[in-house]
Amino acid sequence: MQSPFELQPIITPRSDTLILDALTRFMAQSGAQPGSRLPPERELAEKLGVSRNTVREALKRWEALGIILRKKGSGTFLQADVGINDSFLSLRFKNDSANMLHALEVRRIIESESCVLAAQRASAEDLLEIEQRLIEMERVHLAVGSAGAEDWAFHTSIYRASGNPLLLQMLNGIYDSMHAFFESPPEQALFADSFPLHRDLFNAICQRDGEAARAICHQILDITERDMKDVINAKR
């Protein structure tokens, strides 16, 4: 007889949301408390019947929301309580040109205000994290000509500094589709003009200048929109 606390394989569709729901039930039923260590990704993947990469991508949402903390060499630890009534927003839409622009418009609305809130609310620790993400983004960009993952980490650190975890969860709902678009064609051809503006954005947040942060965010996303439209037109 199976234990009621064991993870059960997920039947298709295999979405991040289903994985997070399964993990939420597991953590709640097992009585895990903040500080508890999660099973290794390999074990989670085997029990859920999905790939390790799928588990890893799902856990990124929890990490972005501050629910878990990954410690290099030590594992992944629960940082906040999770309950069986918790839910995780996931937006599903056709990955076509029109919807990509709609998704970017949603991101613009959410992110510009997140930058204002970060300028108002960011703690010294938050600012240090944003700066570390920025430095890593700059290092990778200068070394290889692109820094998609590092760019995303920089922006998510700003969302966390806003003090409202739902803002980041909302963006995570559209991230998968937007990420697929950013990766094709090669991202080196996309958004390069916005690279220096990221340090300007960080400086505005450090100076507690919310209006400047909002304006710079719009500049970054103006470039993103321009380049996305160029790609869309090239495909026609």
C-alpha positions, -999 to +999 in steps of 0.1 A: +000+000+000+014+034-010+020+060+016-004+090+013+027+113+015+044+098-016+045+118-049+025+103-077+034+104-114+018+132-133-004+123-163-003+146-192-005+176-196+029+180-179+028+216-169+048+236-144+015+243-126+007+206-122+042+199-109+040+227-084+005+216-073+019+181-067+048+194-047+025+216-027+004+187-017+035+167-009+051+194+013+018+202+031+009+165+038+044+156+049+043+184+075+074+201+060+083+234+077+105+263+066+141+250+067+131+215+055+152+201+027+135+191-005+143+157-021+169+159-049+156+169-084+164+135-097+142+118-071+114+143-077+116+138-114+114+100-110+084+101-087+065+126-108+074+109-141+089+140-157+123+151-167+148+167-143+147+198-165+109+200-161+113+198-124+141+224-124+120+249-144+090+244-121+112+250-090+124+282-105+090+296-099+091+287-063+126+302-060+114+334-076+086+337-052+109+331-022+093+298-013+125+278-017+162+286-014+189+268-034+222+264-016+250+253-039+264+220-026+238+217+001+205+213-017+171+230-019+153+242+012+118+253+020+117+290+030+080+296+034+049+276+044+030+260+015-006+248+018-029+226-002-051+256-010-021+275-026-024+280-063+001+290-090-009+313-119-002+299-153-014+317-185-019+296-216-021+312-250-011+304-286+026+313-292+021+335-322+032+370-332+001+388-320+001+371-287+038+377-281+031+414-285+002+412-262+023+393-236+050+421-239+023+447-232+013+428-201+049+427-190+053+464-196+024+472-174+036+449-146+073+456-148+072+493-150+052+495-117+074+468-102+104+491-108+087+520-090+079+498-061+114+484-059+127+520-058+104+527-029+108+494-010+141+477-018+162+468+013+199+470+013+199+432+008+176+436-022+198+462-038+229+440-033+211+411-050+200+433-079+236+445-083+250+410-082+226+399-109+235+429-130+273+423-127+268+387-137+246+398-166+272+423-178+300+397-174+283+371-195+270+396-221+305+410-227+320+375-228+296+358-252+275+385-267+242+375-250+229+368-215+193+357-217+192+337-184+212+364-166+190+391-179+160+373-167+176+368-132+183+406-131+147+415-139+132+389-114+154+403-086+137+437-092+103+420-090+113+404-057+125+438-044+090+452-051+078+434-020+048+419-039+054+383-048+022+381-069+038+405-095+065+380-102+041+351-103+020+369-129+050+374-151+061+338-146+027+329-161+037+342-195+075+336-192+076+302-210+061+315-242+081+347-242+113+328-235+107+305-265+104+336-287+135+352-273+155+320-281+146+320-317+163+335-337+195+335-317+192+360-289+225+378-299+204+395-326+178+407-301+177+435-275+214+444-276+207+481-276+190+478-242+220+463-225+235+496-211+201+507-199+201+480-173+227+497-152+208+530-155+178+512-142+197+498-112+211+532-105+176+548-105+164+521-081+194+527-058+186+565-058+150+558-049+139+575-080+107+556-090+098+578-119+132+575-135+131+537-129+097+536-147+110+557-176+141+535-181+120+504-179+099+517-207+130+525-227+142+489-223+108+475-233+106+499-262+137+483-276+124+449-269+092+456-287+110+471-317+132+441-321+103+417-316+085+435-344+115+432-366+116+395-361+079+391-367+082+411-400+112+391-411+091+359-407+064+371-430 
